[in-house]
Amino acid sequence: MAYTHTYFIAGHSRLPQGMAAKSIFDSLTITVEVDTKYGVILEASCTLATEHGRTYFGTLLRGISLKDGIDEPIRILQTHYKGRAGNAIVAAIKDLYTQFQQCNI
């Protein structure tokens, strides 16, 4: 069954050398399920190497409205994520936001 009230959006960026996830993926992918009416992130995931990292990442973004721009999610991620993929995460969020804007929500 399709969910007609949400969009599934992905953003991508390149991972830095020397990361555990780099041996599995060449790029970092962030995916979000977004409410079509308000642009609120209902669920988020990323291709960090550990399940704990993926779960934590999803918790940080849940409830944020992309209609308000990307300043808040970037600030939250920069404040709370202290790993080597920080710049790649910000780049992937920016790419994801570009994809979101193309949905015309």
C-alpha positions in Angstrom: 0.0 0.0 0.0 1.4 3.4 -1.0 1.5 6.3 1.5 0.0 9.2 -0.4 0.4 11.6 2.5 4.2 11.3 2.7 7.3 11.6 0.4 10.4 9.5 0.7 13.4 11.8 -0.1 17.1 11.1 -0.2 20.2 13.3 -0.1 23.8 12.1 -0.9 27.4 13.2 -0.3 30.9 11.7 -0.3 32.3 10.2 2.8 35.8 11.3 4.1 38.7 8.8 3.9 39.3 6.6 6.9 35.7 6.1 8.1 34.3 2.7 8.9 31.3 3.3 6.6 33.7 4.2 3.7 34.6 0.5 3.4 30.9 -0.3 2.8 29.7 2.8 1.0 31.5 5.5 -1.1 28.8 8.0 -0.2 26.7 9.0 2.7 22.9 8.8 2.1 20.3 10.4 4.3 16.7 9.4 3.8 13.6 11.0 5.3 9.9 10.3 5.2 8.2 13.7 5.1 4.6 14.7 5.6 3.3 16.2 2.4 1.2 18.9 4.1 3.6 20.4 6.6 7.0 19.1 5.5 7.6 17.5 8.9 10.2 14.7 9.1 8.4 11.6 10.4 11.4 9.3 10.2 15.0 9.7 9.2 17.9 7.4 8.5 21.4 7.5 7.2 24.2 5.1 6.1 26.4 5.5 9.1 28.2 2.3 9.9 26.6 1.5 13.3 23.0 0.9 14.2 23.4 3.2 17.1 24.5 6.0 14.9 21.7 5.5 12.5 19.1 5.4 15.3 20.6 8.5 17.0 20.6 10.4 13.7 16.9 9.5 13.1 16.0 10.8 16.6 17.8 14.1 16.0 15.8 15.0 12.8 12.4 13.6 13.7 9.7 16.3 14.1 11.6 19.1 12.2 9.7 20.8 9.4 11.7 21.2 6.2 9.4 24.1 5.3 11.3 26.1 7.9 14.6 25.6 5.9 17.7 23.6 6.7 19.4 25.9 9.3 17.8 24.2 12.2 18.6 20.6 11.2 22.2 21.6 10.3 22.6 23.4 13.7 21.2 20.4 15.5 23.5 17.9 13.7 26.6 20.1 14.1 25.8 20.5 17.9 25.1 16.8 18.6 27.1 14.8 16.1 30.8 14.7 16.8 32.0 12.1 14.3 34.2 12.3 11.2 31.2 12.4 8.8 30.0 15.8 10.0 30.8 17.7 6.8 29.4 14.8 4.7 26.2 14.9 6.8 25.8 18.6 6.3 26.3 18.2 2.5 23.8 15.4 2.3 21.2 17.4 4.3 21.7 20.3 1.8 21.2 17.8 -1.1 18.1 16.4 0.6 16.7 19.9 1.0 17.2 20.6 -2.7 15.2 17.4 -3.4 12.5 18.5 -0.9 12.2 21.9 -2.7 11.5 20.1 -6.0 8.5 18.4 -4.4 6.7 21.8 -4.1 5.4 21.1 -0.7 
